[in-house]
Amino acid sequence: MNGSLFEQRFAETVHSVSEINGYVKEMISSVPVFGNLRIRGEISNCVKNTKGHIYFSLKDERSVIKAVIFAGSASNLKIKPENGMKVIAGGRLTVYEAGGVYQIVVSSIEADGKGALYEAYEKLKNKLEKEGLFSEKYKKKLPRYPMRIGVITSPTGAAVRDIVRTAGERWPVAEIVIYPATVQGIEAEGSLIRGVRYFEEEALVDVVIIGRGGGSIEDLWAFNSEALAREIANGMLPYVSAVGHETDFTICDFVCSVRAATPTGAAVAVTPQISEITVRINSFGQRAEKAIGNKLSLLSGRLTEISGKKVMRSPRDMIEEKLAVVNSGERSLNAAIGYALKERCGKISEYAGKLTALNPLSVLSRGYGAVFDSNGRILTEASEIRAGQKISVRMRDGKVDANVTSVEAINPKNS
């Protein structure tokens, strides 16, 4: 009766929009089962605002319901909600009075069975693999002797202790630089990305280990981040993934230069064993010492051999002997030169006599003359001359021009 009277009076009163939304909110809040709901659905229209609140919708084949995760709860989530992910969201049903819509305020979220996460993982893995992010061209070679090793992990977990201990035992000369990161939950993705950017832009390290201890697929989900994978692939440093899962792989494993099954394995991968280096150095030292000893022995023998030579025992005597040889050679050379000059002077005199005998001027000096025609051609036969012809007669001390008045042939036999 009272309920009917309340309903009658409520219906007869004019209400504001705010009153109606407040009344509906109060009614929903008064139902105990609405205070602790678990709703199965697919995430869509997922966005995160600047305050850290996450808004999205949960949908199935026929309906959609609004959902919100406030910043205080978001940091405690195991997985980051993403569009297309099938989840079971836990929370309370309420009304957003300003918008006049009812929604679920989510306090927990989990994958709707392992298959949902693996499906999302395989989808992203195939996408990045097709883009070539797992190609060897993105993987950098690990340094042989790193002097500064970066580590992105939780500063309080067992993983960081294993890495520091193992690296310190194997290669104590290296400095370990730790970036304290969140490695689980919704904040982990951003924290890991900031760690990569820190080492790429600020810390001078030779190699970076990124990882955590083992855990469930939800615990490791931050290492399946597409944004994290792209940061690592585009970086200049070599990265070693140490997610601590023996059988399953994360996206981070595929994009890093090296994948280690455990944090300890990662520390082994990036550090040489100092005891082995010491053995090698000692071996090199012994080989160098032996080689130097052999060389010194050889040079000592050669020095002994050289010091036994006469030139080393008595260099003055050796110089005098060589000087005597030089003087003897000089005398022999002078004698040879004198003989050669004398011989050649004799031949020159001989040749000069012959030239003198053949010189036409010598013949002229004995009363003979040479006859030339007007063209300067020498005439040797009387038959070449005609009466009235002009000729020149060359004598020892001059030339006579004449006109021929007569030519008389002489028989050589009668001469």
VOROVEX-482141 format. One line per 5 residues: number of its first residue (from 0); for each residue x, y, z of N, C-alpha, C. Coordinates in steps of 0.2 Angstrom, whole numbers, m for minus. Example, Ala and Ser with C-alpha at 12.3 -4.5 7.8 and 13.67 -1.06 7.14 Angstrom:
# residues 2
0	66:m28:39:62:m22:39:66:m16:39 | 64:m11:35:68:m5:36:64:0:39
END
This chain:
# residues 415
0	4:m6:0:0:0:0:4:6:0 | 9:6:5:14:12:5:18:12:m2 | 20:7:m5:23:7:m11:19:10:m17 | 13:8:m17:8:11:m22:7:18:m21 | 7:20:m14:6:27:m13:12:31:m15
5	18:28:m14:24:32:m16:24:32:m23 | 23:27:m27:23:27:m34:18:32:m37 | 12:33:m34:7:37:m36:9:44:m35 | 12:46:m29:14:53:m28:20:54:m33 | 25:49:m34:31:50:m38:29:52:m45
10	23:48:m47:21:49:m54:18:56:m55 | 15:59:m50:11:65:m50:16:71:m50 | 22:70:m48:27:75:m47:31:76:m53 | 32:83:m55:37:84:m60:44:84:m58 | 48:80:m61:55:79:m59:60:82:m64
15	66:84:m61:71:86:m66:75:80:m68 | 79:81:m74:83:75:m77:88:73:m71 | 91:77:m68:96:75:m63:92:71:m57 | 86:73:m55:83:69:m50:81:62:m53 | 79:61:m59:78:54:m62:84:50:m62
20	90:53:m65:96:49:m65:98:47:m58 | 98:52:m53:100:50:m46:95:45:m43 | 89:45:m45:85:40:m42:86:33:m45 | 88:33:m52:90:27:m55:96:24:m52 | 101:29:m51:107:27:m48:106:24:m41
25	102:27:m37:101:24:m31:98:18:m31 | 93:17:m35:90:10:m36:95:5:m38 | 99:6:m43:104:1:m45:109:m1:m39 | 111:5:m36:116:4:m30:113:0:m25 | 106:0:m24:103:m4:m18:102:m11:m20
30	104:m13:m26:103:m20:m27:110:m24:m26 | 110:m28:m21:117:m31:m19:121:m34:m25 | 117:m38:m29:120:m42:m34:124:m37:m39 | 122:m31:m40:125:m26:m45:131:m24:m42 | 133:m25:m36:139:m22:m33:145:m26:m34
35	144:m33:m36:149:m37:m38:148:m41:m44 | 149:m39:m50:147:m42:m56:153:m44:m59 | 152:m50:m63:157:m52:m68:154:m52:m75 | 156:m48:m80:153:m48:m86:158:m50:m92 | 156:m54:m96:160:m57:m102:158:m53:m108
40	163:m51:m111:162:m47:m117:169:m45:m121 | 168:m42:m127:174:m40:m131:175:m33:m130 | 181:m31:m129:182:m23:m128:182:m20:m135 | 179:m14:m135:179:m9:m141:179:m2:m138 | 181:2:m143:182:9:m142:186:11:m135
45	191:8:m134:195:8:m128:200:15:m129 | 199:19:m124:204:25:m124:206:27:m117 | 211:30:m116:214:32:m109:215:39:m109 | 212:43:m104:213:50:m104:219:52:m100 | 220:58:m100:226:61:m97:227:60:m89
50	221:58:m86:221:57:m79:222:50:m77 | 223:46:m82:224:38:m81:218:34:m81 | 212:37:m82:206:33:m82:205:30:m89 | 203:24:m89:202:20:m96:194:19:m97 | 192:21:m103:185:20:m105:185:16:m111
55	180:11:m110:179:7:m116:172:4:m116 | 170:0:m121:163:m4:m121:165:m11:m121 | 160:m15:m118:160:m22:m118:154:m24:m122 | 155:m28:m127:149:m30:m132:149:m37:m133 | 143:m40:m134:143:m47:m137:139:m46:m143
60	136:m52:m146:133:m52:m152:127:m47:m153 | 123:m45:m147:117:m41:m147:117:m35:m143 | 122:m34:m138:121:m28:m134:128:m25:m132 | 128:m19:m130:134:m15:m128:133:m12:m121 | 138:m12:m117:138:m9:m110:144:m5:m110
65	143:1:m107:149:6:m106:153:3:m100 | 159:5:m100:164:2:m94:169:8:m93 | 171:8:m87:177:13:m85:181:9:m80 | 188:11:m81:192:9:m76:196:15:m73 | 195:16:m67:198:22:m64:205:21:m63
70	209:27:m63:216:26:m62:219:22:m56 | 215:23:m51:217:19:m45:217:12:m46 | 212:9:m50:212:2:m51:216:0:m57 | 217:5:m62:221:3:m68:228:0:m66 | 231:3:m61:238:1:m60:238:m6:m57
75	233:m9:m55:233:m15:m52:231:m21:m57 | 229:m19:m63:227:m24:m68:233:m28:m70 | 231:m34:m72:236:m39:m74:238:m38:m81 | 233:m36:m85:234:m35:m92:231:m28:m94 | 233:m26:m100:231:m19:m102:225:m21:m107
80	219:m18:m106:214:m19:m110:215:m16:m117 | 214:m20:m122:215:m17:m129:209:m19:m133 | 207:m15:m139:202:m17:m143:202:m24:m146 | 196:m27:m146:196:m34:m149:198:m39:m144 | 200:m38:m138:202:m43:m133:195:m45:m129
85	195:m52:m129:189:m55:m125:191:m56:m118 | 187:m53:m114:189:m52:m107:183:m54:m102 | 184:m55:m96:179:m55:m91:181:m50:m86 | 176:m45:m86:177:m39:m82:173:m39:m75 | 177:m38:m69:173:m38:m63:173:m31:m60
90	167:m30:m57:166:m23:m55:159:m22:m52 | 157:m16:m52:150:m14:m49:146:m10:m55 | 140:m11:m55:135:m8:m60:133:m1:m56 | 134:4:m60:131:11:m58:129:15:m63 | 127:21:m62:124:26:m67:129:32:m67
95	131:34:m73:134:40:m74:129:46:m75 | 127:49:m69:121:54:m69:122:59:m74 | 128:62:m75:129:68:m80:127:65:m87 | 128:59:m89:127:57:m96:121:53:m96 | 118:51:m91:112:47:m91:112:40:m93
100	118:37:m92:119:30:m95:122:26:m89 | 120:20:m89:123:16:m84:129:12:m86 | 133:10:m82:140:8:m84:142:3:m78 | 147:m1:m80:151:m5:m75:157:m1:m73 | 159:0:m67:165:2:m65:170:m4:m63
105	174:m5:m68:178:m11:m68:184:m10:m62 | 185:m16:m58:190:m16:m54:195:m21:m55 | 193:m26:m59:198:m32:m61:196:m34:m68 | 201:m36:m72:200:m38:m79:204:m44:m80 | 202:m49:m84:206:m55:m85:204:m57:m92
110	208:m61:m95:206:m64:m102:201:m69:m101 | 197:m69:m106:191:m74:m106:194:m81:m109 | 198:m84:m104:202:m90:m106:208:m89:m109 | 213:m93:m108:220:m92:m111:220:m91:m119 | 215:m94:m122:214:m94:m129:214:m87:m132
115	210:m82:m128:210:m75:m130:216:m72:m130 | 220:m73:m125:227:m69:m125:232:m72:m130 | 231:m79:m131:236:m82:m136:233:m80:m143 | 227:m79:m144:224:m76:m151:227:m69:m152 | 227:m65:m147:229:m58:m148:237:m58:m149
120	240:m63:m145:248:m63:m146:249:m66:m153 | 246:m71:m156:247:m73:m162:246:m68:m168 | 241:m64:m167:239:m59:m172:244:m54:m172 | 247:m52:m166:252:m47:m166:258:m49:m169 | 260:m55:m167:266:m59:m169:266:m59:m177
125	261:m61:m180:261:m62:m187:261:m55:m190 | 258:m50:m188:258:m43:m190:265:m41:m190 | 269:m41:m185:276:m38:m184:280:m42:m188 | 279:m49:m189:284:m53:m193:283:m51:m200 | 277:m50:m203:276:m48:m210:280:m41:m211
130	280:m37:m206:283:m30:m207:291:m31:m207 | 293:m37:m205:300:m38:m204:304:m36:m198 | 300:m34:m193:303:m32:m186:307:m38:m183 | 306:m44:m185:310:m49:m182:316:m51:m186 | 317:m47:m192:322:m49:m196:329:m47:m193
135	334:m51:m196:341:m50:m193:344:m43:m194 | 341:m39:m199:344:m33:m200:342:m28:m194 | 337:m30:m190:336:m26:m184:340:m28:m178 | 343:m33:m178:347:m36:m173:354:m34:m173 | 356:m31:m167:363:m28:m167:367:m34:m163
140	374:m34:m165:378:m39:m163:380:m37:m155 | 381:m42:m151:382:m41:m144:390:m39:m144 | 392:m34:m140:399:m33:m139:402:m38:m135 | 409:m40:m137:413:m45:m134:415:m43:m127 | 416:m37:m126:419:m35:m119:415:m29:m117
145	409:m29:m115:405:m23:m113:408:m21:m106 | 408:m14:m106:410:m11:m100:405:m8:m96 | 399:m6:m99:393:m4:m96:387:m8:m98 | 383:m11:m94:378:m15:m95:371:m12:m92 | 366:m11:m97:360:m8:m94:355:m14:m93
150	351:m13:m88:346:m18:m86:339:m14:m85 | 334:m17:m88:327:m14:m87:323:m20:m84 | 322:m19:m78:318:m24:m74:316:m21:m67 | 312:m25:m63:310:m23:m57:316:m22:m52 | 317:m17:m49:323:m16:m44:323:m20:m38
155	317:m24:m37:316:m28:m31:315:m35:m32 | 315:m37:m38:313:m44:m40:320:m48:m40 | 319:m55:m40:324:m60:m40:328:m59:m47 | 325:m57:m52:328:m56:m59:334:m51:m58 | 334:m46:m55:339:m41:m55:345:m44:m51
160	343:m47:m45:348:m50:m41:352:m55:m45 | 349:m60:m49:352:m65:m53:357:m62:m58 | 354:m56:m61:359:m53:m66:365:m50:m63 | 364:m46:m58:369:m43:m55:375:m48:m52 | 372:m53:m49:377:m58:m46:380:m62:m52
165	377:m64:m57:380:m68:m62:385:m63:m66 | 383:m57:m68:388:m53:m71:394:m51:m67 | 393:m50:m61:398:m48:m56:403:m54:m56 | 401:m60:m56:405:m66:m55:409:m67:m62 | 406:m66:m67:409:m68:m74:413:m62:m76
170	411:m56:m75:414:m50:m78:414:m44:m74 | 418:m44:m68:417:m39:m63:419:m32:m65 | 423:m32:m71:425:m25:m73:419:m21:m76 | 414:m24:m78:408:m20:m81:404:m17:m75 | 401:m11:m77:397:m7:m73:390:m9:m75
175	385:m11:m70:378:m12:m71:374:m6:m69 | 370:m4:m75:366:2:m74:359:m1:m74 | 355:0:m69:348:m3:m68:343:3:m69 | 338:2:m73:333:6:m74:327:3:m70 | 324:6:m65:319:2:m61:312:3:m65
180	310:m3:m67:304:m3:m71:298:m7:m68 | 292:m5:m70:286:m9:m68:286:m15:m73 | 286:m21:m71:286:m27:m76:280:m31:m76 | 274:m28:m73:268:m32:m73:262:m27:m71 | 257:m28:m75:251:m24:m74:251:m19:m80
185	246:m15:m79:244:m10:m85:249:m5:m86 | 253:m3:m80:258:2:m81:264:m1:m83 | 265:m7:m84:271:m10:m86:274:m8:m93 | 269:m8:m98:271:m6:m105:274:1:m105 | 271:6:m102:274:12:m102:281:13:m99
190	281:9:m93:287:9:m89:293:6:m93 | 292:0:m96:297:m3:m100:299:1:m106 | 294:5:m109:296:9:m115:300:15:m113 | 299:18:m107:303:23:m104:310:21:m103 | 311:14:m101:317:12:m99:321:11:m106
195	318:9:m111:322:8:m118:324:15:m120 | 320:20:m119:321:27:m122:327:30:m117 | 327:28:m111:332:31:m106:339:28:m109 | 340:22:m110:346:19:m112:348:22:m119 | 343:23:m123:345:25:m130:347:32:m130
200	344:36:m126:345:44:m126:350:46:m121 | 350:43:m115:354:46:m110:360:42:m107 | 359:36:m106:364:32:m102:369:29:m108 | 375:29:m107:380:27:m111:382:20:m109 | 378:15:m112:379:8:m111:381:4:m117
205	383:m2:m117:385:m6:m123:380:m11:m125 | 376:m13:m120:371:m18:m121:366:m17:m116 | 359:m19:m117:354:m19:m113:350:m26:m112 | 349:m28:m105:345:m33:m104:338:m31:m102 | 333:m34:m105:326:m32:m103:322:m38:m101
210	319:m38:m95:315:m44:m93:313:m44:m86 | 311:m50:m84:309:m51:m77:309:m59:m75 | 307:m60:m70:306:m68:m68:301:m70:m72 | 299:m77:m71:294:m80:m74:287:m78:m72 | 282:m81:m75:275:m79:m73:270:m82:m78
215	264:m81:m76:259:m83:m81:259:m78:m87 | 255:m80:m92:254:m76:m98:252:m69:m97 | 247:m69:m91:245:m62:m90:251:m58:m86 | 255:m61:m82:260:m58:m79:265:m55:m84 | 266:m59:m90:271:m57:m95:268:m53:m100
220	262:m51:m100:259:m48:m106:262:m41:m108 | 265:m38:m103:268:m31:m105:273:m32:m110 | 276:m38:m110:282:m39:m115:279:m42:m122 | 273:m42:m122:270:m43:m129:267:m36:m132 | 269:m31:m130:267:m24:m132:270:m23:m139
225	266:m20:m143:268:m18:m150:272:m12:m150 | 270:m7:m145:274:m1:m145:281:m3:m142 | 282:m7:m137:288:m9:m135:293:m12:m140 | 289:m17:m144:293:m20:m149:296:m15:m154 | 292:m10:m156:295:m5:m161:300:m1:m158
230	300:1:m151:305:5:m148:312:1:m149 | 311:m6:m147:317:m10:m147:320:m11:m154 | 316:m12:m159:318:m13:m166:321:m7:m169 | 319:m1:m167:321:5:m169:327:8:m166 | 329:5:m160:335:7:m156:341:6:m159
235	346:9:m156:353:8:m159:357:3:m155 | 355:1:m149:358:m3:m145:356:m11:m146 | 360:m15:m144:358:m23:m144:355:m24:m138 | 349:m28:m138:345:m30:m133:345:m37:m132 | 345:m39:m125:344:m46:m124:338:m47:m120
240	333:m51:m122:327:m53:m119:328:m58:m113 | 325:m57:m107:326:m61:m102:319:m61:m98 | 314:m64:m101:308:m64:m98:306:m69:m94 | 311:m74:m93:311:m79:m88:305:m85:m90 | 304:m86:m96:299:m92:m97:302:m97:m102
245	303:m103:m100:307:m108:m103:304:m110:m110 | 297:m111:m110:294:m114:m116:291:m109:m120 | 287:m104:m117:284:m99:m122:288:m93:m123 | 286:m90:m129:290:m84:m131:285:m78:m131 | 288:m72:m130:285:m66:m130:287:m62:m136
250	283:m57:m138:285:m53:m144:292:m50:m143 | 294:m48:m136:300:m45:m135:306:m50:m136 | 305:m57:m135:310:m62:m137:311:m61:m144 | 306:m60:m149:308:m61:m156:311:m55:m158 | 310:m49:m155:312:m43:m158:319:m41:m155
255	321:m44:m150:328:m42:m147:333:m46:m151 | 339:m44:m150:345:m47:m153:346:m54:m151 | 345:m55:m145:346:m62:m142:341:m63:m137 | 338:m70:m137:333:m72:m132:336:m76:m127 | 336:m75:m120:338:m79:m115:332:m82:m111
260	333:m88:m109:327:m91:m106:326:m89:m99 | 331:m86:m96:331:m84:m89:335:m77:m88 | 334:m73:m83:339:m68:m82:346:m70:m81 | 347:m75:m78:354:m78:m77:357:m79:m84 | 353:m82:m88:356:m84:m95:357:m78:m99
265	353:m72:m97:355:m66:m101:361:m63:m99 | 363:m63:m92:369:m61:m89:375:m65:m92 | 374:m71:m93:379:m75:m96:380:m74:m104 | 375:m72:m107:375:m70:m114:379:m64:m116 | 378:m59:m111:381:m53:m112:388:m52:m109
270	391:m57:m105:397:m56:m102:402:m62:m104 | 408:m60:m105:413:m65:m106:415:m68:m99 | 418:m74:m98:420:m77:m92:427:m74:m91 | 428:m70:m85:435:m67:m84:440:m72:m83 | 438:m78:m80:443:m83:m79:446:m86:m85
275	442:m86:m90:444:m89:m97:448:m83:m100 | 446:m77:m100:450:m72:m102:457:m72:m99 | 457:m73:m93:464:m73:m89:468:m78:m92 | 465:m84:m93:469:m90:m95:472:m88:m102 | 468:m85:m106:470:m84:m113:475:m78:m113
280	475:m73:m108:480:m68:m108:486:m71:m106 | 486:m76:m101:492:m79:m98:495:m83:m104 | 491:m87:m108:494:m91:m113:497:m86:m119 | 494:m80:m120:497:m76:m125:503:m73:m122 | 503:m72:m115:510:m69:m112:515:m74:m113
285	514:m81:m111:519:m86:m112:521:m87:m119 | 517:m86:m124:519:m87:m131:523:m81:m133 | 521:m75:m131:525:m69:m132:532:m69:m129 | 532:m72:m123:538:m72:m119:543:m77:m123 | 540:m83:m125:544:m88:m128:547:m85:m135
290	542:m82:m139:544:m79:m145:550:m74:m144 | 549:m70:m139:554:m64:m138:561:m68:m136 | 560:m73:m132:567:m77:m130:570:m80:m136 | 566:m83:m140:569:m86:m147:572:m80:m151 | 569:m75:m151:572:m69:m155:578:m66:m152
295	578:m66:m146:584:m63:m143:590:m68:m143 | 588:m75:m143:594:m80:m144:597:m80:m151 | 592:m79:m156:594:m78:m162:599:m72:m163 | 597:m67:m161:601:m60:m162:607:m61:m158 | 607:m64:m152:613:m65:m148:618:m69:m152
300	616:m74:m155:620:m79:m160:623:m75:m165 | 619:m71:m168:622:m67:m174:627:m61:m172 | 625:m59:m166:630:m54:m163:637:m57:m161 | 636:m63:m159:643:m67:m157:646:m68:m164 | 643:m70:m169:646:m72:m175:649:m65:m178
305	646:m60:m178:648:m54:m181:654:m51:m177 | 654:m52:m170:659:m49:m166:666:m53:m167 | 665:m59:m169:671:m63:m171:674:m62:m177 | 671:m58:m181:674:m56:m188:680:m51:m187 | 685:m52:m192:691:m48:m191:689:m40:m191
310	684:m38:m195:683:m31:m195:681:m28:m188 | 678:m33:m184:676:m31:m177:682:m31:m172 | 686:m36:m173:692:m37:m169:697:m31:m170 | 699:m29:m176:704:m24:m178:701:m20:m184 | 697:m16:m183:694:m12:m188:699:m7:m192
315	705:m5:m188:710:m1:m191:714:m5:m196 | 716:m11:m194:719:m15:m199:715:m17:m205 | 708:m18:m204:704:m19:m210:704:m13:m214 | 703:m7:m211:703:m1:m216:709:0:m220 | 715:m1:m216:722:m1:m220:722:m6:m225
320	720:m12:m224:720:m17:m230:716:m14:m236 | 710:m12:m234:706:m10:m240:709:m4:m243 | 712:1:m239:715:7:m242:721:5:m247 | 725:0:m245:730:m3:m249:727:m6:m255 | 722:m9:m255:719:m12:m261:716:m6:m266
325	714:m1:m262:711:5:m266:717:8:m270 | 723:9:m266:729:12:m269:731:8:m275 | 732:2:m274:734:m3:m279:730:m2:m285 | 723:m2:m284:719:m1:m290:720:5:m293 | 721:11:m289:722:17:m292:728:17:m297
330	734:14:m294:740:14:m298:738:10:m305 | 735:4:m304:734:0:m310:729:4:m315 | 725:8:m312:720:11:m317:724:17:m320 | 728:20:m317:732:26:m320:737:23:m325 | 740:17:m324:744:14:m329:740:12:m335
335	734:9:m334:730:7:m340:728:13:m344 | 726:18:m340:724:24:m344:730:27:m348 | 736:27:m345:742:30:m349:744:26:m355 | 743:19:m354:745:15:m360:739:16:m365 | 733:16:m363:728:17:m368:729:24:m372
340	731:29:m368:732:36:m371:737:35:m376 | 743:32:m374:749:32:m379:747:28:m385 | 743:22:m384:741:18:m390:737:22:m395 | 732:26:m392:728:30:m396:731:36:m399 | 736:39:m396:740:44:m399:744:42:m405
345	747:36:m405:750:33:m410:746:32:m416 | 740:29:m415:735:28:m420:733:35:m423 | 732:40:m419:730:47:m422:736:49:m426 | 742:48:m425:747:51:m429:747:47:m436 | 746:40:m435:746:36:m441:740:39:m446
350	734:40:m443:729:42:m447:730:49:m450 | 734:54:m446:735:60:m448:740:60:m454 | 745:55:m454:749:55:m460:745:53:m466 | 741:48:m465:737:46:m471:733:51:m474 | 730:55:m469:725:60:m472:730:66:m475
355	736:67:m473:740:72:m476:742:70:m483 | 743:63:m484:745:60:m490:739:61:m495 | 733:60:m493:728:60:m497:725:67:m498 | 727:72:m495:725:79:m495:727:82:m502 | 722:84:m506:724:87:m513:729:93:m512
360	729:97:m507:733:102:m506:740:100:m506 | 741:94:m503:748:91:m503:751:90:m510 | 747:88:m514:749:86:m521:750:93:m524 | 746:98:m523:747:105:m526:754:108:m524 | 756:106:m518:762:109:m515:768:106:m519
365	767:101:m523:773:98:m526:773:100:m534 | 769:105:m536:769:108:m542:763:106:m546 | 759:103:m544:753:101:m547:747:106:m546 | 742:106:m551:736:110:m550:730:106:m552 | 724:108:m549:718:105:m551:714:110:m555
370	711:106:m561:707:110:m566:700:109:m565 | 696:115:m565:689:115:m564:686:119:m570 | 680:117:m572:676:121:m577:673:126:m574 | 669:130:m578:666:136:m575:660:135:m570 | 658:129:m570:653:126:m565:656:124:m558
375	663:124:m558:666:121:m552:667:114:m552 | 666:110:m558:667:103:m558:674:102:m560 | 677:97:m556:684:96:m558:685:92:m564 | 690:93:m568:691:90:m574:698:86:m574 | 697:80:m575:703:75:m575:705:73:m582
380	701:74:m587:703:71:m594:703:77:m599 | 708:77:m603:709:82:m608:703:82:m613 | 700:76:m614:694:75:m618:688:79:m616 | 688:81:m609:683:85:m606:683:92:m608 | 689:94:m611:690:102:m612:690:103:m619
385	687:109:m621:686:111:m628:690:118:m629 | 693:119:m635:696:125:m636:691:131:m635 | 693:137:m632:689:142:m631:685:142:m624 | 686:136:m621:682:135:m614:686:139:m609 | 682:142:m604:685:145:m598:686:139:m593
390	692:139:m590:693:135:m585:697:138:m579 | 697:135:m573:701:138:m567:706:133:m565 | 712:135:m564:717:130:m561:718:132:m554 | 717:127:m550:719:128:m542:726:126:m541 | 730:131:m538:737:129:m537:738:130:m529
395	743:128:m526:744:128:m519:743:135:m516 | 744:140:m519:744:146:m515:738:151:m519 | 734:148:m524:729:153:m527:726:149:m533 | 722:153:m537:718:151:m542:720:155:m548 | 720:152:m554:722:155:m560:716:154:m565
400	713:159:m568:707:158:m573:711:159:m580 | 709:155:m585:712:155:m591:707:153:m596 | 708:155:m603:704:152:m609:709:147:m613 | 705:142:m614:709:136:m618:709:138:m625 | 716:138:m628:717:140:m635:717:134:m639
405	720:128:m636:720:122:m640:720:116:m635 | 718:110:m637:718:104:m633:722:99:m637 | 727:96:m634:731:91:m637:730:84:m633 | 728:79:m636:728:73:m633:735:70:m632 | 736:66:m627:743:63:m626:741:55:m625
410	744:51:m628:744:44:m628:747:42:m621 | 744:39:m617:748:37:m611:753:32:m612 | 753:28:m617:758:23:m618:764:26:m621 | 763:32:m624:769:36:m627:772:40:m622 | 768:42:m616:771:46:m611:776:42:m607
END
